[in-house]
Structures are given as structure tokens and as C-alpha cells.
């Protein structure tokens, strides 16, 4: 029987948590592997409102930068039906977090959620989507002891390698100059020894002479530190 004008469906506003009948329908559909949103979802994908997460991400400098940033200050949390990318940056670097938010939107075609924490001087840049870990090539969860390596497509492209290093150094890099002693100290700090190996090898490949200490890779030569800052555009953003 068709609905009359203004008539409400019996289940309007109800969820499987608030109504046992809706919960029973949901469980039945799940048991029979029925996806009652498939037609709607396909339409939304065709008109571009839902990104197709089965399509590989474009392998370019923006993706390389985002991979470096995620390896440095990011985290991917895996949920049963989705994944959440979160990048945490300090409020003292507004140009950086605005740039990162723009890159996330450009890479995934979806505007991220940007939230400033009330009890801490930092900004969370978050994005929910399926296959984030797979498409970025970054394992979900704690990466402290994982063998985190840079993707081969980044290693083989100098521009993408520089962009990835920029993401890493913008996230966890430091640069200090002590004028009285002419000491320059530029480096990348991280607890993951495999990632430090990757950064050390990348710097050497680009013609630098990195110094490795327990939790950091550094450039101590004045001219090399200055050249690397110029190469990656350290603390400089286009967007």
C-alpha cells in the first residue's frame, strides 16, 4: 500500500539500537549477505559524492608528502567497516596543518575533519574511509616496531622522494643554528629504527652525509643543512 502524503514510515527515525524490529531486519540482512544500500551507493559513486576506494591513489608528490607526514605524525586506526587516518600537529604551526588538510583533501577527494583540542595545543586532522592502510601502503595500528619502509615508487622517483622527506621532516624534523660556534643541526627523530634506516639511505642517495644516532638522523655540515632546507622547502608551504 503506497504512503499517503505526509505519512511517516513506521521505521523513520528508528535504529537497530533503539528498536528491536529494526535490529531484527538488520540481523536478517547481515545473515543473508543482503546489501540494501548497494544501488544507492553505486549512484553516489557515479556522481562523485562517494569516492571509489578500489581505485589506486595517484602516485604523485602530494601522495608522497602525505605518506611521509603520516609516517611521522600520523596514525591509522582500523574499524570493522572503515579506517580512520589521524594526523596530529601543533597549533603553533597553522600554515603546516592547513597545508596538510588541503593535501589530504586533494589526495582522497574528501574534505577531512579538522578539530582543535580543548585541553592541548594541537590540531587533529581526521578522515574516515575504507582501505586507507592498503592505499597508502602504511600498516594500521602501532608502527613502533614494524618494518616501515618507503614504497618503491617513491624510492625510484627523485621528486617524490624529496616530497616524502619533506613530509617526514615537517612532522618530526628539527633545525637549530648556534651562531657562536657555527653549529648547524638539522635532523629527523623517530623511535622506529627501520624508518630511520630509510631516511638515512634516502639522504645518502641524494648526496648528503647523514649522521646516525640512537633515535635520530642528522645533517651536521653547515652547507648540507642549508642545501637540504632549500631542497625540501622546510617550513615553507604552497597552499
VEXZAVEX-286188 format. One record per residue: residue in three letters; x, y, z of N, C-alpha, C in turn. Coordinates in steps of 0.2 Angstrom, whole numbers, padded with zeros to 4 digits, always signed. Layout:
BEGIN
ALAXYZXYZXYZ/...
***
This chain:
BEGIN
UNK+0004-0006+0000+0000+0000+0000+0004+0006+0000/UNK+0003+0011-0005+0008+0017-0005+0006+0021+0001/UNK+0012+0025+0002+0011+0030+0008+0007+0036+0006/UNK+0003+0039+0010-0001+0045+0009+0004+0051+0010/UNK+0002+0056+0007+0006+0062+0008+0007+0064+0015/UNK+0013+0065+0017+0014+0067+0024+0014+0061+0029/UNK+0013+0055+0027+0013+0049+0031+0020+0047+0032/UNK+0021+0045+0039+0028+0043+0041+0029+0036+0040/UNK+0035+0033+0038+0036+0026+0038+0037+0024+0045/UNK+0035+0018+0046+0035+0015+0053+0042+0016+0056/UNK+0047+0015+0052+0054+0014+0055+0058+0021+0054/UNK+0054+0026+0052+0058+0033+0052+0060+0035+0058/UNK+0067+0037+0059+0070+0039+0065+0072+0034+0069/UNK+0071+0027+0068+0072+0022+0072+0079+0019+0070/UNK+0083+0016+0074+0089+0012+0073+0089+0005+0076/UNK+0094+0001+0074+0094-0006+0077+0095-0005+0085/UNK+0098+0000+0087+0099+0001+0094+0093+0003+0098/UNK+0088+0006+0095+0083+0009+0098+0076+0005+0097/UNK+0076+0001+0092+0070-0003+0090+0072-0010+0088/UNK+0069-0015+0092+0070-0022+0091+0068-0025+0084/UNK+0063-0022+0081+0061-0024+0074+0066-0022+0069/UNK+0069-0016+0070+0074-0014+0065+0080-0018+0066/UNK+0082-0020+0072+0088-0024+0074+0087-0031+0070/UNK+0081-0033+0071+0080-0040+0068+0080-0040+0060/UNK+0078-0034+0057+0079-0034+0050+0086-0033+0048/UNK+0090-0029+0052+0097-0028+0051+0101-0035+0051/UNK+0099-0039+0056+0102-0045+0058+0101-0050+0052/UNK+0094-0050+0050+0092-0055+0044+0096-0053+0038/UNK+0097-0046+0036+0100-0044+0030+0108-0046+0031/UNK+0110-0046+0037+0118-0047+0038+0119-0055+0037/UNK+0114-0059+0039+0115-0066+0039+0114-0069+0032/UNK+0110-0065+0028+0109-0067+0021+0113-0063+0016/UNK+0118-0059+0019+0123-0056+0015+0119-0051+0010/UNK+0114-0048+0012+0110-0043+0008+0112-0036+0009/UNK+0114-0033+0004+0116-0026+0005+0111-0021+0002/UNK+0107-0019+0006+0101-0015+0004+0103-0008+0002/UNK+0109-0006+0002+0111+0001+0000+0116+0001-0006/UNK+0116-0005-0009+0121-0006-0015+0119-0001-0021/UNK+0113-0001-0022+0110+0003-0028+0112+0011-0027/UNK+0110+0013-0020+0111+0020-0019+0118+0022-0019/UNK+0122+0017-0016+0130+0018-0016+0133+0019-0023/UNK+0130+0014-0027+0133+0015-0034+0131+0021-0037/UNK+0125+0024-0036+0123+0030-0039+0127+0036-0036/UNK+0129+0036-0030+0133+0041-0027+0140+0041-0029/UNK+0142+0035-0031+0149+0034-0033+0149+0037-0040/UNK+0144+0036-0044+0144+0038-0051+0144+0046-0052/UNK+0141+0049-0047+0140+0056-0047+0146+0059-0043/UNK+0150+0055-0040+0156+0058-0037+0155+0060-0030/UNK+0150+0058-0027+0149+0060-0020+0152+0055-0015/UNK+0153+0049-0017+0156+0044-0013+0163+0042-0017/UNK+0169+0043-0015+0175+0041-0019+0175+0033-0019/UNK+0177+0031-0025+0178+0024-0026+0185+0022-0023/UNK+0185+0019-0017+0191+0017-0014+0195+0011-0017/UNK+0192+0008-0022+0195+0002-0025+0200+0005-0030/UNK+0199+0011-0032+0204+0014-0037+0210+0016-0033/UNK+0216+0014-0036+0223+0016-0033+0223+0024-0033/UNK+0227+0026-0028+0228+0033-0027+0233+0035-0032/UNK+0233+0041-0035+0238+0044-0040+0245+0045-0036/UNK+0250+0041-0039+0256+0041-0036+0260+0048-0039/UNK+0259+0053-0034+0262+0059-0036+0266+0062-0030/UNK+0268+0069-0030+0272+0072-0025+0267+0073-0019/UNK+0261+0074-0020+0256+0076-0014+0255+0069-0010/UNK+0254+0064-0014+0254+0057-0010+0260+0056-0006/UNK+0266+0057-0010+0272+0055-0006+0273+0060+0000/UNK+0271+0066-0001+0272+0070+0005+0267+0068+0011/UNK+0261+0066+0009+0256+0063+0014+0259+0057+0017/UNK+0262+0053+0014+0264+0046+0016+0270+0048+0021/UNK+0274+0053+0020+0279+0055+0024+0276+0058+0031/UNK+0271+0062+0030+0268+0065+0036+0265+0060+0040/UNK+0262+0055+0037+0258+0050+0041+0263+0046+0045/UNK+0269+0044+0041+0274+0040+0045+0277+0044+0051/UNK+0277+0050+0050+0280+0055+0056+0275+0056+0061/UNK+0269+0059+0059+0264+0062+0064+0257+0059+0064/UNK+0257+0053+0060+0250+0051+0059+0249+0044+0062/UNK+0243+0042+0061+0241+0035+0064+0234+0033+0060/UNK+0234+0026+0058+0228+0024+0055+0225+0018+0060/UNK+0219+0020+0062+0215+0015+0066+0210+0011+0062/UNK+0210+0005+0063+0206+0000+0059+0200-0001+0063/UNK+0194+0000+0059+0187-0002+0062+0184-0008+0058/UNK+0179-0011+0060+0176-0017+0056+0174-0015+0049/UNK+0172-0009+0048+0169-0007+0042+0173-0001+0038/UNK+0177+0002+0042+0181+0008+0039+0188+0009+0043/UNK+0191+0013+0041+0198+0015+0044+0198+0023+0045/UNK+0202+0025+0050+0202+0032+0052+0210+0034+0051/UNK+0211+0039+0047+0218+0042+0047+0217+0048+0051/UNK+0222+0049+0056+0223+0055+0060+0230+0057+0060/UNK+0231+0064+0059+0237+0067+0059+0237+0073+0064/UNK+0241+0073+0069+0241+0077+0075+0247+0082+0074/UNK+0245+0089+0074+0250+0094+0073+0249+0100+0078/UNK+0254+0103+0079+0254+0108+0084+0250+0115+0082/UNK+0247+0118+0086+0243+0124+0084+0248+0130+0083/UNK+0255+0129+0085+0260+0134+0083+0262+0134+0076/UNK+0260+0129+0072+0261+0129+0065+0255+0129+0061/UNK+0251+0135+0061+0245+0135+0057+0246+0134+0050/UNK+0251+0136+0047+0252+0135+0040+0253+0128+0038/UNK+0256+0124+0042+0258+0117+0041+0251+0113+0041/UNK+0247+0114+0047+0241+0110+0047+0236+0112+0042/UNK+0236+0118+0040+0231+0120+0034+0233+0117+0028/UNK+0240+0117+0027+0243+0113+0021+0241+0106+0021/UNK+0242+0103+0026+0241+0095+0027+0234+0094+0026/UNK+0229+0098+0028+0222+0097+0027+0220+0097+0020/UNK+0223+0102+0016+0222+0103+0009+0225+0097+0005/UNK+0231+0095+0007+0234+0089+0004+0229+0083+0005/UNK+0227+0082+0011+0223+0076+0012+0216+0076+0008/UNK+0213+0082+0007+0208+0083+0003+0209+0082-0005/UNK+0215+0084-0007+0217+0083-0014+0218+0076-0015/UNK+0221+0072-0011+0223+0065-0012+0217+0061-0012/UNK+0212+0062-0007+0207+0057-0006+0200+0060-0009/UNK+0200+0066-0011+0194+0069-0014+0189+0070-0009/UNK+0191+0071-0003+0186+0071+0003+0189+0076+0008/UNK+0185+0081+0010+0187+0085+0015+0188+0082+0022/UNK+0194+0083+0025+0195+0080+0031+0191+0084+0037/UNK+0191+0081+0043+0188+0084+0049+0194+0087+0052/UNK+0194+0094+0053+0199+0097+0057+0197+0100+0064/UNK+0200+0097+0069+0197+0099+0076+0203+0101+0080/UNK+0202+0107+0083+0207+0109+0088+0205+0106+0095/UNK+0210+0103+0099+0209+0100+0105+0208+0106+0110/UNK+0203+0105+0115+0202+0110+0120+0208+0110+0126/UNK+0210+0104+0127+0215+0103+0133+0222+0102+0130/UNK+0223+0103+0124+0230+0103+0121+0231+0108+0116/UNK+0237+0110+0115+0239+0115+0109+0240+0111+0103/UNK+0236+0107+0100+0237+0103+0094+0230+0103+0090/UNK+0231+0101+0084+0225+0101+0079+0225+0093+0077/UNK+0219+0090+0077+0218+0084+0074+0215+0084+0067/UNK+0218+0081+0062+0216+0081+0055+0214+0074+0054/UNK+0207+0073+0053+0205+0066+0053+0201+0064+0046/UNK+0201+0058+0044+0197+0056+0038+0195+0049+0039/UNK+0189+0047+0038+0186+0041+0038+0185+0038+0031/UNK+0188+0032+0029+0187+0029+0023+0190+0022+0023/UNK+0187+0018+0019+0189+0011+0018+0196+0011+0015/UNK+0200+0005+0016+0206+0004+0013+0212+0009+0013/UNK+0211+0013+0018+0216+0018+0019+0223+0015+0020/UNK+0224+0010+0024+0231+0007+0025+0233+0004+0019/UNK+0229+0001+0015+0231-0003+0009+0233+0002+0004/UNK+0229+0008+0003+0231+0013-0002+0237+0017-0001/UNK+0238+0018+0006+0244+0022+0007+0250+0018+0008/UNK+0249+0011+0009+0255+0007+0010+0258+0008+0017/UNK+0254+0009+0022+0256+0010+0029+0252+0006+0033/UNK+0255+0002+0037+0251-0003+0042+0247+0001+0047/UNK+0241-0002+0048+0237+0001+0053+0239-0001+0060/UNK+0237+0003+0065+0239+0002+0072+0246+0005+0074/UNK+0249+0002+0079+0256+0004+0082+0261+0002+0077/UNK+0265+0007+0074+0270+0006+0070+0277+0006+0073/UNK+0277+0006+0080+0284+0007+0083+0289+0002+0082/UNK+0287-0004+0081+0292-0010+0080+0291-0013+0073/UNK+0286-0010+0069+0285-0013+0062+0291-0011+0057/UNK+0292-0015+0052+0297-0014+0047+0294-0009+0042/UNK+0294-0002+0044+0291+0003+0040+0296+0005+0034/UNK+0294+0004+0028+0299+0005+0023+0295+0010+0018/UNK+0299+0014+0014+0296+0019+0009+0294+0014+0003/UNK+0288+0016+0000+0286+0012-0006+0292+0013-0012/UNK+0292+0008-0016+0297+0008-0021+0296+0013-0026/UNK+0290+0015-0027+0288+0021-0032+0291+0027-0030/UNK+0291+0028-0023+0294+0034-0020+0302+0034-0021/UNK+0305+0028-0019+0312+0027-0020+0315+0029-0027/UNK+0311+0027-0032+0313+0027-0039+0312+0034-0042/UNK+0308+0038-0039+0307+0045-0042+0310+0050-0037/UNK+0315+0054-0039+0318+0059-0035+0313+0064-0032/UNK+0309+0067-0037+0304+0072-0034+0300+0069-0029/UNK+0297+0063-0030+0293+0060-0025+0297+0059-0018/UNK+0303+0057-0019+0307+0055-0013+0308+0062-0009/UNK+0310+0067-0013+0311+0074-0009+0304+0076-0006/UNK+0298+0075-0009+0292+0076-0006+0290+0072+0000/UNK+0292+0066+0000+0291+0061+0006+0296+0064+0012/UNK+0302+0065+0010+0306+0068+0015+0304+0074+0018/UNK+0301+0078+0014+0298+0085+0017+0292+0083+0022/UNK+0288+0078+0020+0283+0076+0025+0286+0073+0031/UNK+0291+0069+0031+0294+0067+0037+0297+0072+0041/UNK+0301+0076+0038+0304+0082+0042+0300+0087+0044/UNK+0294+0089+0041+0289+0093+0043+0286+0090+0050/UNK+0285+0084+0050+0282+0081+0055+0286+0080+0061/UNK+0292+0077+0060+0297+0076+0066+0304+0078+0065/UNK+0304+0084+0061+0311+0086+0060+0313+0092+0065/UNK+0319+0094+0065+0321+0099+0069+0327+0103+0066/UNK+0328+0109+0067+0333+0113+0064+0335+0119+0069/UNK+0342+0119+0071+0344+0124+0075+0351+0126+0073/UNK+0352+0132+0074+0359+0135+0072+0362+0139+0079/UNK+0368+0137+0080+0371+0141+0086+0377+0145+0083/UNK+0375+0151+0082+0380+0156+0079+0387+0156+0082/UNK+0387+0157+0088+0394+0157+0091+0399+0152+0089/UNK+0396+0146+0088+0401+0140+0086+0400+0138+0079/UNK+0395+0142+0076+0394+0140+0069+0391+0133+0068/UNK+0387+0131+0073+0385+0124+0073+0378+0124+0070/UNK+0377+0119+0065+0370+0118+0062+0368+0111+0063/UNK+0362+0110+0066+0360+0104+0067+0353+0103+0065/UNK+0352+0099+0059+0346+0098+0056+0345+0090+0056/UNK+0339+0088+0058+0338+0081+0059+0331+0078+0059/UNK+0330+0072+0059+0324+0069+0060+0324+0064+0065/UNK+0319+0064+0070+0319+0060+0076+0313+0055+0075/UNK+0314+0049+0077+0309+0044+0077+0312+0037+0081/UNK+0307+0034+0084+0309+0028+0088+0309+0021+0084/UNK+0307+0022+0077+0307+0016+0073+0314+0016+0069/UNK+0318+0011+0071+0324+0010+0068+0324+0009+0061/UNK+0319+0005+0059+0319+0004+0051+0317+0010+0047/UNK+0313+0014+0050+0311+0021+0047+0317+0025+0047/UNK+0321+0025+0052+0327+0029+0052+0332+0027+0047/UNK+0333+0020+0046+0337+0017+0041+0335+0020+0034/UNK+0328+0020+0033+0326+0023+0027+0328+0030+0025/UNK+0327+0034+0030+0328+0041+0030+0336+0042+0029/UNK+0340+0038+0032+0347+0039+0031+0349+0037+0024/UNK+0346+0031+0022+0348+0029+0015+0346+0034+0010/UNK+0340+0037+0011+0337+0042+0006+0342+0048+0006/UNK+0344+0051+0012+0348+0057+0012+0355+0055+0008/UNK+0358+0049+0009+0364+0047+0006+0363+0047-0001/UNK+0357+0044-0004+0356+0044-0011+0355+0051-0014/UNK+0353+0056-0010+0353+0062-0013+0359+0066-0012/UNK+0365+0063-0010+0371+0066-0010+0373+0069-0003/UNK+0369+0068+0002+0371+0071+0009+0375+0066+0013/UNK+0378+0068+0018+0382+0064+0023+0378+0064+0030/UNK+0373+0060+0031+0370+0060+0037+0373+0056+0043/UNK+0372+0059+0049+0375+0056+0055+0369+0052+0059/UNK+0371+0046+0060+0365+0042+0064+0367+0042+0071/UNK+0362+0043+0075+0362+0042+0082+0356+0038+0084/UNK+0356+0037+0091+0351+0032+0093+0344+0033+0090/UNK+0341+0039+0091+0334+0040+0089+0333+0045+0084/UNK+0339+0047+0080+0338+0052+0075+0343+0051+0070/UNK+0342+0054+0064+0347+0055+0058+0348+0063+0057/UNK+0354+0065+0057+0356+0072+0057+0360+0074+0051/UNK+0360+0080+0049+0365+0083+0045+0368+0089+0049/UNK+0375+0088+0050+0378+0092+0054+0383+0097+0050/UNK+0384+0096+0044+0388+0101+0040+0384+0107+0038/UNK+0386+0113+0039+0383+0119+0038+0380+0119+0031/UNK+0384+0118+0026+0382+0119+0019+0376+0114+0017/UNK+0377+0107+0020+0372+0102+0018+0366+0103+0022/UNK+0366+0106+0028+0359+0108+0031+0356+0113+0027/UNK+0359+0118+0025+0356+0124+0022+0354+0121+0015/UNK+0357+0117+0012+0355+0114+0005+0349+0110+0006/UNK+0349+0106+0011+0343+0102+0012+0337+0106+0014/UNK+0337+0111+0018+0332+0115+0019+0329+0118+0013/UNK+0333+0121+0008+0331+0123+0002+0328+0118-0002/UNK+0331+0112-0002+0328+0107-0007+0321+0105-0005/UNK+0320+0104+0001+0313+0102+0003+0308+0108+0004/UNK+0311+0114+0005+0307+0119+0007+0304+0119+0014/UNK+0309+0117+0018+0307+0116+0025+0304+0122+0028/UNK+0298+0121+0031+0294+0126+0035+0291+0131+0029/UNK+0291+0129+0023+0288+0133+0018+0282+0129+0014/UNK+0276+0132+0013+0271+0128+0011+0267+0132+0005/UNK+0265+0129+0000+0262+0132-0006+0255+0134-0005/UNK+0251+0130-0001+0244+0131-0001+0242+0135+0005/
***
